[in-house]
């Protein structure tokens, strides 16, 4: 019997598990009487290191009452090597807001990286509980995630760490479980391509925020049909690549269409890099493209409704730069 043992973390959970369990006497097949503990499962592990002995106790996690509902909308999360991109929608799938949480893991040790990722996960769980919305995340498939990201941002695709990706997903699930936030997992197929082509220019957001928006809409089961006929996708240096989309074969699944778009987008980025476009200042958009993309939906978030603000195409001529969007306030 060890007296006065107190755990630095989880002391209350251990006490609750001990109070919920009880010792009972049972008879085996051979007629021998044994005493065993029933109720909440617990396990102990004793570890000896240079400082002495340490005791690790594990208890069964109790379910927490959900504080989120899908009818309120969703918050999509797009995991990248250096940041987490968030996109919030209402129940109809309209974009309400975007956010970027930095993950500065360069030069950090394993424990330091865990701390950085943990802080970001707690921030996301807090946003979900305050809005009452579940968050949507891609299933853990690093190979597929890198393949999708390669067509949009090859640099980030090569630097995406399996440690950061897996640790972020596991911590997001654990933090959400403790906070009572529902976690919706979706297939990561073509989310980066859909976000870059369908939503980036349309809403004046980055490709990664567009991917998070596509993840959130997929979690709500909304349409993924193409919304444009000509793709205008931003590049790393602030420019853009443009190519026409082929007609969709409606007898096939929509993902077969996005598979072809991914190949064309990857080829467009490769041609842009070979021509030295990544080293040049961004070229201005054509008047036709500027007119199509001049209306920008600025996500506003009042208490009971979603307002949208717009700017006219003529306003772009008065700006000191060849704009692809309105100013954000």
N, C-alpha and C positions, 0 to 999 in steps of 0.2 A: 504494500500500500504506500503510494507516494502522496504525501500531504503538501498542500500549498502550491500545487502546480497551476500556473495561469498562462494561457496562450496570448501572444501579442495580437493575433488576428483570429477572429472567429470564436472568441470565448463564449459569446451568447449562444451561438449555434450549437456548440458542444454541450453547454448546460441544458439546452432544450432537448437535445438528443438523449442525454442521460436521464432526464426526467420522463421522457416518453418511453424509455425502455424499461424492462423488468426481468428479473431472474425467475425462471420456471424450472420445475423438475420434470423430466421426461424419462420414459423407459424405452430402452433400445430393444431390438429383436432378440437379443440374447438374455434379456431380462435385467440388464444392468441399468441402474438409475444414474442419470447424468443431469447436470444443471447447465442450462444455456440461457442466453439473453435474447428476449424477443422484443420487437418494436422497431425503433429506428436503428438502422445498420451503422456500425462504427468499426473503424480499423485503426491500428496503431503501427507506427514504424519507428524503430529506435536506430539512430545514426550516431556514430562516434567519429569525431574529427579531432583536429589539433587542440581545440578549446575544451573538448569534453563531449558529453552526451547531449543529444537533442532528440526530442520526441515530436513526431508528426502524427496528428490525428485527422482522420477523414470521416466526414459524416454525410449522410444522404441529403442532397439539396431538396428543400421543400419548395413546391411550386408557389409562385407569387401571383396575386391577382392582376390580370391584365389591365393596364391603364390606357391602352390605345385601341382604336377601332378603325377598320379599313374604310368605313363610310366617310371618314373625315379626310381621306387622302393618303399620301405616303411620302416618305423621304427616301430617295435613292442615294446610294453610296457607290462611288467609283474609286477603287483603290489603286493608287499609283506609288511609285518608288519614293517620291518626295512629298506627296500630299494626298489628302483625301478630298475628293470633290463631292459636294452634296447638292441635291436638287429637290425642292419640296413642291408637291402638287396638291391641288384640291381634289375632291372626290370625282370630278369630271376629267381629271388628267391635265388640267391647265397648270402652267408653270406659275408658282407663287413666289419662289425665291431661290437663290443659289448661294453657295458658300464654299470657301476653300479653307481647309485646315492643314497647315504645313506640318510635315514630318521631317525634321532635320536629324537624320540618322547618320550623317557622314562623320566618321571618326568616333562614333559612339560604341561603347561596349554592349554586350548582350543585355545586361541589366539596365543600362541607361536607355537602350532602344526600347525595352519593354516599358519603361516608365513613360517615355514620350508617346508611344502608341496607346498606353493605358489612359493618359490624360485626354488624348483625342477621342477615344471611345467613350469616356465618361461625358465629354462635351456633346457627343452625338446623342447619347441616351438621354441627357438632360433636355436637348432640343425636342426629342420625340415625346417625352412625358409632358412638356409644356404645351406642345401642339396637339397631343392626343393622337398622333399618327404613328403607325408602325414604320419600320425602316426595311428597305429592300436591298438585298445584297446578292452578288453573284455566287454561285456554288464554287467551292474550292477546286479549281482546275487551272493550275498555273500554265500548263502547255497551251490550252485554248485561250487563256487570257493574253499570253504573249503573242499568239498568232493574230488575235484581233487588234491588239495595240500596235503591232508591226505595221499595219496598213495606215494608221493615223499618225503615230509618233514612234519611229524606229529607235530613236535614242533612248526613250523611256522604256521601250520594250526590252532592250538589251540590259538595261540597268535594273529592271524589276527583280527584286530579291525574293527568293522563295521563303526566306525567314520572315521578311516584313509582310509579305502577302498572307502567309499562313497565320502568323501571330496576330495580325490585324483582324482577320476573320474570327479566330478563336476568342480574342478579347472582346470583340463586338458582341458575339453571342453570349458570353458570360456576363458582360455588363448589362446587356438588355434583359437577360433572365432575372438578374437581381433587381432591376428597375421596373419590371413588369411591362416591358416593351415587346410586342410581337415581332418576330424576325421572319421575313419572307425571303426564301431563297429561290432564285431563278436561274435558268440556263444562261451562261455568258455569251452565247453565240450572237455575233454581229451587233452587240450593243454599242461598241465604239464607232462602228461604221454608221449605224442608224443615228447616233447622236451627232456625228460630224456632218452628215449629209442633210438630215431632216431638220435639226433643231439649232445647230450652231449659228448659222447666219440668220435664220428666221427670228431668233430671240436675242441676237447680239451677245452670245455667250461663247466660251471656249469649247473646244472639242471634248474635254474631260467633263465639264459641267453638262454638255449635251449627252454624253454617255450616261452620266448619273440620272439625267432626266429620262432617258430611254429605259434604264433599269427600273426606275420608279413606275413608269407606265406599264412595263411588262409585269411587274408585281401586282398591278391592279387589273391585269388581263385586258388592256386596251389595245387598240389597233396599232400595227406597225407598218402600215402601207406607206409607200413613198409619198411625200407631200410636195415635192418639187420635180420639175422636169430637167432642170440643169443644176448640177451639183457645184456649189462654190464653197470650198473647204479651206479654212485658214491653215497657214503653215507656221513653222516655229519662228520665223523672222518677221511675222506680222503681215506677210503677203497672203496669197491664196492660189489654189489650183482650181481649174474649172474644166468640167467635162459633162457631156450630155448623158442622161440616163436612158437606157434602152427601155422599150415597152415591156411591161410586165405580163407574163403568161399567167392568167388567173386560174388556170387549171392546176397549177403547181402551188406548193406552199410558198408563202411570202419569203421565207428564208432562202429559197433557191434564187430569188431575185437579188437579195442582199449578198449572196455569195458572189454573183457576177459583179456587183458594185464594189465589193471589197477588192477584187482583182484589178478593176479599172482604177480605183483610188490608189492602190499601191503602185501601179504603173505610172500614174500621174505624179505622185511624189518622187518616184525614182527619176523620171524625166526632168522634173523641176530641179532636183539636186544635180543631175549631170550637166544641166545648162548653166549652173552657177547661180540659180535663183536664190538659194539660201544665203548667199554672200552679198546680194544686192538689196537696196532698199525696196520695200514693197511697191509693186506697180499699182497705179490707180485703177479702180474698176471702170468698166465701160458704162456709158450713160444708161444703157438698157438695164444692166445689172444693178446700177445704183438706184434706178427708179423702182426696181422690184424689191430691193432690200432696204429702201429708205424708211419704210414704216417699221418701227422698232417697238416691240412690246416690252415696256419696262415693268417688271413685276413689282406691284405695290401690294402691301399687306395691311389693309384696314381690319377692323375688328370682325365685321360680319360679311364682308364682300371682298371680291377681288377687282380692283380697278386697273385699267390698262391705259397707259399714256402713249401718245403717238407723236411723231414729228413728220412733217411733210417732206417731200422729195426736194423742194426748193430750198429748204433750210440747210441742206448739205453744202450748197454752193457758198453759203456765208461763213462756213467754218474754215479755220486756217489750215485744215488738213483735208486730204482726199478721204473722206470718212466712209466707213462701212457701219455706221450706226449712230445713235444719239449719245449724248453725254449721260453718264450715270451720276445720280445725286444720292 
